[in-house]
Amino acid sequence: MEDYVYLEPVTSAYSTAVSSAVITTPSNSSTYFRYYTIFYRIYISDLDLSGISSDAERRNINPALASHYNTLDPYTTSDNISPSAIGTVFNNLRYYPLYGSLDQSGEIPMYQILDNRSAETIRLDFTDTSAGPFMTTTYSPGSTFFLFRAGGFTQRPDRLFYHSSGSGNLSDDSIISSTVNTDVERKTNISASQRYTYVSMYIAAEGIDSNYTVIYSRPKHIGIFRLP
């Protein structure tokens, strides 16, 4: 009999405006489970919105944000999708895995932060303009993990999730390439000199099946947040 691979998905994740989120991970008893991973992509915009919940608002922020959201939406609602296909979809849309940092310098991968099989509460906060966006978990009480961009390419101005303007900074779409700021989506025909950056995030359980293939659960959209 063929072994049915299934990872318990996250079903509870809600955001407050564009500033914070609370995620509850389930108890994941599958022998294939390894940890929870968070995928992200950053979008440049010329609009400052306090909340984003409709397709029109996503399109106004950045047309690519709306397109990517609509591409990923069927995967967030159906279990009838190959567990190994989820990673390909995120990769094709250039969504990258989130990292953490305890001191805003050295990276910590999610397999060291979100590897608990028991139910857990994760909080994301994008309101601190001095310390920067961070994550806390009930699995590691007392620890604050600053959000870190993915590796494997040149991140300008750095790996922290701060908005920055001007030449060579995060919202400078002229520097985006296959090797520089590849986690950032430019907005075509941007009309204003004032720019903003938003991040869209998804969470999924990640594991390895008996063939040593990386597999994922059904992903859950966490929200869209404005970078401070």
C-alpha positions as a Markdown table, in Angstrom:
| # | Residue | x | y | z |
|---|---|---|---|---|
| 1 | Met | 0.0 | 0.0 | 0.0 |
| 2 | Glu | 1.3 | 3.4 | -0.9 |
| 3 | Asp | 2.2 | 5.6 | 2.0 |
| 4 | Tyr | 0.1 | 8.8 | 2.1 |
| 5 | Val | 2.2 | 11.8 | 3.1 |
| 6 | Tyr | 0.4 | 14.5 | 5.0 |
| 7 | Leu | 1.6 | 17.4 | 7.1 |
| 8 | Glu | -0.9 | 19.1 | 9.4 |
| 9 | Pro | -1.3 | 22.7 | 8.0 |
| 10 | Val | -1.5 | 25.9 | 9.9 |
| 11 | Thr | -5.2 | 27.0 | 9.9 |
| 12 | Ser | -5.0 | 29.9 | 12.4 |
| 13 | Ala | -3.2 | 33.1 | 11.3 |
| 14 | Tyr | -4.6 | 36.5 | 11.5 |
| 15 | Ser | -3.1 | 40.0 | 11.0 |
| 16 | Thr | -3.9 | 43.3 | 12.6 |
| 17 | Ala | -3.9 | 45.9 | 9.8 |
| 18 | Val | -0.4 | 46.1 | 8.3 |
| 19 | Ser | 1.4 | 46.0 | 11.6 |
| 20 | Ser | 1.3 | 42.6 | 13.3 |
| 21 | Ala | 0.1 | 39.0 | 13.2 |
| 22 | Val | -0.6 | 36.0 | 15.5 |
| 23 | Ile | -0.2 | 32.5 | 14.2 |
| 24 | Thr | -1.1 | 29.3 | 16.0 |
| 25 | Thr | 0.7 | 26.1 | 14.8 |
| 26 | Pro | -1.0 | 22.8 | 15.3 |
| 27 | Ser | 0.4 | 19.7 | 16.9 |
| 28 | Asn | 2.2 | 18.0 | 14.1 |
| 29 | Ser | 2.7 | 14.3 | 14.9 |
| 30 | Ser | 3.7 | 13.2 | 11.4 |
| 31 | Thr | 7.0 | 11.3 | 11.2 |
| 32 | Tyr | 7.8 | 13.4 | 8.1 |
| 33 | Phe | 7.5 | 16.8 | 9.9 |
| 34 | Arg | 10.6 | 18.8 | 10.5 |
| 35 | Tyr | 9.7 | 22.4 | 11.2 |
| 36 | Tyr | 7.5 | 25.3 | 10.0 |
| 37 | Thr | 8.9 | 27.7 | 7.4 |
| 38 | Ile | 7.7 | 31.2 | 6.5 |
| 39 | Phe | 8.0 | 32.3 | 2.8 |
| 40 | Tyr | 8.1 | 36.0 | 2.0 |
| 41 | Arg | 8.4 | 38.5 | -0.8 |
| 42 | Ile | 8.9 | 42.3 | -0.6 |
| 43 | Tyr | 6.9 | 44.7 | -2.8 |
| 44 | Ile | 7.7 | 48.3 | -3.7 |
| 45 | Ser | 4.7 | 50.7 | -3.7 |
| 46 | Asp | 3.9 | 54.4 | -3.9 |
| 47 | Leu | 0.8 | 54.0 | -1.7 |
| 48 | Asp | 0.5 | 54.1 | 2.1 |
| 49 | Leu | -2.4 | 51.9 | 3.2 |
| 50 | Ser | -3.3 | 51.0 | 6.8 |
| 51 | Gly | -5.1 | 47.8 | 5.8 |
| 52 | Ile | -5.0 | 45.5 | 2.8 |
| 53 | Ser | -7.8 | 42.9 | 2.4 |
| 54 | Ser | -9.2 | 43.1 | -1.1 |
| 55 | Asp | -7.9 | 42.3 | -4.6 |
| 56 | Ala | -8.3 | 46.0 | -5.5 |
| 57 | Glu | -6.1 | 47.1 | -2.6 |
| 58 | Arg | -3.5 | 44.5 | -3.4 |
| 59 | Arg | -3.5 | 45.6 | -7.0 |
| 60 | Asn | -3.2 | 49.2 | -6.0 |
| 61 | Ile | -0.2 | 48.5 | -3.7 |
| 62 | Asn | 1.5 | 46.6 | -6.5 |
| 63 | Pro | 0.0 | 44.6 | -9.4 |
| 64 | Ala | 2.5 | 41.8 | -9.0 |
| 65 | Leu | 1.3 | 41.4 | -5.3 |
| 66 | Ala | -2.3 | 40.8 | -6.5 |
| 67 | Ser | -1.1 | 38.4 | -9.3 |
| 68 | His | 1.1 | 36.4 | -6.9 |
| 69 | Tyr | -1.7 | 36.3 | -4.2 |
| 70 | Asn | -4.2 | 35.0 | -6.8 |
| 71 | Thr | -1.7 | 32.4 | -8.0 |
| 72 | Leu | -1.0 | 31.1 | -4.5 |
| 73 | Asp | -4.6 | 31.3 | -3.2 |
| 74 | Pro | -5.8 | 27.9 | -4.6 |
| 75 | Tyr | -2.8 | 26.2 | -2.8 |
| 76 | Thr | -4.0 | 27.7 | 0.5 |
| 77 | Thr | -7.4 | 26.1 | 0.3 |
| 78 | Ser | -6.8 | 22.6 | -1.2 |
| 79 | Asp | -5.1 | 19.5 | 0.2 |
| 80 | Asn | -5.3 | 17.8 | -3.2 |
| 81 | Ile | -2.0 | 19.2 | -4.3 |
| 82 | Ser | 1.3 | 17.3 | -4.4 |
| 83 | Pro | 3.2 | 18.1 | -1.1 |
| 84 | Ser | 6.4 | 18.4 | -3.2 |
| 85 | Ala | 4.9 | 21.0 | -5.6 |
| 86 | Ile | 4.4 | 23.8 | -3.0 |
| 87 | Gly | 8.1 | 24.6 | -2.9 |
| 88 | Thr | 8.2 | 24.9 | -6.7 |
| 89 | Val | 5.3 | 27.3 | -6.8 |
| 90 | Phe | 6.9 | 29.6 | -4.2 |
| 91 | Asn | 10.3 | 29.3 | -5.9 |
| 92 | Asn | 8.7 | 30.3 | -9.3 |
| 93 | Leu | 7.2 | 33.4 | -7.7 |
| 94 | Arg | 10.5 | 34.1 | -6.1 |
| 95 | Tyr | 9.2 | 33.8 | -2.5 |
| 96 | Tyr | 12.1 | 33.1 | -0.2 |
| 97 | Pro | 12.4 | 31.5 | 3.3 |
| 98 | Leu | 12.5 | 33.8 | 6.3 |
| 99 | Tyr | 15.4 | 33.7 | 8.8 |
| 100 | Gly | 15.7 | 35.1 | 12.3 |
| 101 | Ser | 18.5 | 36.7 | 14.3 |
| 102 | Leu | 18.9 | 37.3 | 18.0 |
| 103 | Asp | 21.4 | 40.2 | 17.6 |
| 104 | Gln | 20.5 | 41.6 | 14.1 |
| 105 | Ser | 23.8 | 40.1 | 12.8 |
| 106 | Gly | 24.0 | 36.3 | 12.7 |
| 107 | Glu | 21.3 | 34.4 | 10.9 |
| 108 | Ile | 19.2 | 31.6 | 12.5 |
| 109 | Pro | 17.2 | 29.3 | 10.1 |
| 110 | Met | 13.6 | 28.5 | 10.8 |
| 111 | Tyr | 14.5 | 24.8 | 11.5 |
| 112 | Gln | 16.1 | 26.0 | 14.7 |
| 113 | Ile | 13.3 | 28.3 | 15.7 |
| 114 | Leu | 10.0 | 26.6 | 14.6 |
| 115 | Asp | 10.8 | 22.9 | 15.0 |
| 116 | Asn | 8.3 | 22.2 | 17.8 |
| 117 | Arg | 5.8 | 19.5 | 17.1 |
| 118 | Ser | 3.4 | 20.8 | 19.8 |
| 119 | Ala | 0.9 | 23.6 | 19.3 |
| 120 | Glu | 2.7 | 27.0 | 19.5 |
| 121 | Thr | 1.8 | 30.7 | 19.2 |
| 122 | Ile | 4.0 | 32.8 | 17.0 |
| 123 | Arg | 3.7 | 36.6 | 17.0 |
| 124 | Leu | 5.1 | 38.9 | 14.3 |
| 125 | Asp | 5.5 | 42.7 | 15.0 |
| 126 | Phe | 6.2 | 45.4 | 12.4 |
| 127 | Thr | 5.6 | 48.4 | 14.6 |
| 128 | Asp | 9.0 | 49.0 | 16.2 |
| 129 | Thr | 10.9 | 51.6 | 14.1 |
| 130 | Ser | 14.0 | 51.4 | 16.2 |
| 131 | Ala | 14.5 | 47.6 | 16.8 |
| 132 | Gly | 12.8 | 46.6 | 13.6 |
| 133 | Pro | 10.3 | 43.8 | 12.8 |
| 134 | Phe | 10.6 | 40.8 | 15.1 |
| 135 | Met | 9.1 | 37.4 | 16.0 |
| 136 | Thr | 8.4 | 35.8 | 19.4 |
| 137 | Thr | 7.2 | 32.3 | 20.1 |
| 138 | Thr | 5.8 | 30.4 | 23.1 |
| 139 | Tyr | 8.3 | 27.7 | 22.3 |
| 140 | Ser | 11.2 | 30.1 | 23.1 |
| 141 | Pro | 9.8 | 32.4 | 25.8 |
| 142 | Gly | 11.8 | 35.5 | 26.4 |
| 143 | Ser | 13.6 | 35.3 | 23.1 |
| 144 | Thr | 13.1 | 37.9 | 20.4 |
| 145 | Phe | 14.0 | 36.9 | 16.9 |
| 146 | Phe | 14.6 | 39.9 | 14.5 |
| 147 | Leu | 13.4 | 39.1 | 11.0 |
| 148 | Phe | 16.2 | 38.4 | 8.5 |
| 149 | Arg | 16.0 | 38.3 | 4.7 |
| 150 | Ala | 17.1 | 35.2 | 2.9 |
| 151 | Gly | 20.7 | 34.5 | 1.9 |
| 152 | Gly | 22.1 | 33.5 | -1.4 |
| 153 | Phe | 22.1 | 36.9 | -3.0 |
| 154 | Thr | 23.3 | 40.5 | -2.2 |
| 155 | Gln | 20.8 | 42.2 | 0.1 |
| 156 | Arg | 20.9 | 46.0 | 0.0 |
| 157 | Pro | 21.2 | 47.8 | 2.2 |
| 158 | Asp | 21.3 | 44.8 | 4.6 |
| 159 | Arg | 19.3 | 41.7 | 5.7 |
| 160 | Leu | 16.9 | 43.5 | 8.1 |
| 161 | Phe | 13.3 | 44.2 | 7.3 |
| 162 | Tyr | 13.5 | 48.0 | 7.4 |
| 163 | His | 12.1 | 50.2 | 4.7 |
| 164 | Ser | 14.8 | 52.4 | 3.2 |
| 165 | Ser | 14.7 | 55.0 | 0.4 |
| 166 | Gly | 17.3 | 56.5 | -2.0 |
| 167 | Ser | 20.0 | 55.1 | -4.2 |
| 168 | Gly | 21.2 | 51.6 | -3.3 |
| 169 | Asn | 18.5 | 51.0 | -0.7 |
| 170 | Leu | 15.5 | 48.6 | -0.5 |
| 171 | Ser | 13.0 | 50.7 | -2.5 |
| 172 | Asp | 15.6 | 51.4 | -5.3 |
| 173 | Asp | 14.2 | 49.3 | -8.1 |
| 174 | Ser | 17.1 | 50.1 | -10.4 |
| 175 | Ile | 19.4 | 47.8 | -8.4 |
| 176 | Ile | 17.1 | 44.7 | -8.6 |
| 177 | Ser | 18.7 | 41.9 | -10.5 |
| 178 | Ser | 19.2 | 38.2 | -10.4 |
| 179 | Thr | 21.9 | 38.7 | -7.8 |
| 180 | Val | 20.9 | 41.9 | -6.0 |
| 181 | Asn | 17.6 | 42.2 | -4.0 |
| 182 | Thr | 16.0 | 39.3 | -5.8 |
| 183 | Asp | 13.4 | 39.1 | -3.0 |
| 184 | Val | 12.1 | 42.6 | -3.9 |
| 185 | Glu | 9.4 | 43.2 | -6.6 |
| 186 | Arg | 9.5 | 46.5 | -8.4 |
| 187 | Lys | 6.3 | 48.4 | -9.3 |
| 188 | Thr | 6.1 | 49.6 | -12.9 |
| 189 | Asn | 5.1 | 53.2 | -13.7 |
| 190 | Ile | 5.5 | 54.2 | -10.1 |
| 191 | Ser | 4.1 | 57.7 | -9.9 |
| 192 | Ala | 5.4 | 59.2 | -6.6 |
| 193 | Ser | 8.8 | 60.1 | -5.2 |
| 194 | Gln | 7.6 | 58.8 | -1.8 |
| 195 | Arg | 8.0 | 55.0 | -1.8 |
| 196 | Tyr | 6.9 | 52.3 | 0.6 |
| 197 | Thr | 7.7 | 48.6 | 1.0 |
| 198 | Tyr | 5.4 | 45.8 | 2.0 |
| 199 | Val | 6.0 | 42.2 | 2.7 |
| 200 | Ser | 3.6 | 39.3 | 2.0 |
| 201 | Met | 4.1 | 36.2 | 4.1 |
| 202 | Tyr | 2.9 | 32.5 | 4.1 |
| 203 | Ile | 3.6 | 29.7 | 6.6 |
| 204 | Ala | 3.7 | 26.0 | 5.9 |
| 205 | Ala | 4.9 | 22.9 | 7.7 |
| 206 | Glu | 8.0 | 21.4 | 6.0 |
| 207 | Gly | 9.2 | 17.8 | 6.1 |
| 208 | Ile | 11.1 | 15.1 | 4.2 |
| 209 | Asp | 9.4 | 12.0 | 2.8 |
| 210 | Ser | 10.8 | 8.5 | 2.6 |
| 211 | Asn | 12.4 | 9.4 | -0.7 |
| 212 | Tyr | 14.3 | 12.3 | 0.9 |
| 213 | Thr | 12.1 | 14.8 | -1.0 |
| 214 | Val | 11.3 | 18.1 | 0.7 |
| 215 | Ile | 7.5 | 18.3 | 1.2 |
| 216 | Tyr | 5.1 | 20.9 | 2.5 |
| 217 | Ser | 1.7 | 21.2 | 4.0 |
| 218 | Arg | -1.0 | 23.4 | 2.6 |
| 219 | Pro | 0.4 | 26.9 | 3.1 |
| 220 | Lys | -1.5 | 29.6 | 5.1 |
| 221 | His | -1.4 | 33.3 | 4.1 |
| 222 | Ile | -0.3 | 35.3 | 7.2 |
| 223 | Gly | -0.8 | 38.8 | 5.9 |
| 224 | Ile | 0.7 | 41.8 | 4.1 |
| 225 | Phe | 2.7 | 44.1 | 6.3 |
| 226 | Arg | 4.3 | 47.6 | 5.8 |
| 227 | Leu | 7.9 | 47.7 | 6.6 |
| 228 | Pro | 8.8 | 50.4 | 9.2 |
